[in-house]
Amino acid sequence: MLRTKEAIVVFGEGITEKYYFLSLRDILKLRPTPIKPKNSSLAEFETCIRDCLRRGYSRIFCLVDMDNKTADGNLEHVRGAKEYDILKRKYHLQRLVNGAGDTSLVEMVESYPSTEIFFRYYFGYTSASISNQQLKAELAKRFGYSTQEKYLIKHSLHDELVKAGGSLQQAIIASKRSLKGRTPGSSYTELGSMIEQLL
């Protein structure tokens, strides 16, 4: 039986993305179902995509941290970049049909170094080359951020960012700016454009 309304799902490589989108539920007009993969491997990413296709989600947003998928000399990162390139070519912006006849659009939403750069953009734009660890340390200093599930369950990420002086609109503007003329190693995220679609 074909679905009668749009069903959207979002997932990232860890738990942060799930809890961030839960914190936006009262703000977004189109509310995606946030899910958490069993682990952060690209094989698990593909498993999640296939499962979401089977379930008939109309839009599937996959949030991808690019810091471990770059040709930076680290052999594990180079391998990750190759595996991700194959996955992206297979699914990104593809309209796929499941056995029930439901059509799904898959979109890879990239961030460098990670999703947390979008949280940093709540406080303004930066193109600085920053590691994932430095980024998390800066956010921890600004508002007590942690990637521990006990923290994420207890705190609404969006509310914590706003209480610390941040703004979602500012993050969206900074995100779009980050995509213009970006250079290797500079921070960026495609999350702003995605969230704008959901608003």
Buried (B, 14 or more C-beta within 10 A) or exposed (E): EEBEEEBBBBBBBBBBBBBBBBBBEEEBEEBBBBBBBEEBEBEBBBBBBEBBBEBBBBBBBBBBBBBBBBEEEEEEBBEBBEBBEEBBEEBBEBEBEBEEEBEBBBBBBBBBBBBBBBBBBBBEBBBEEBEBEEBBEBBEEBBEBBBEBEBBEEBBBBEBBBEBEBBBEBBBBBBBBBEEEEEEEBBBBBBBBBBBBBE
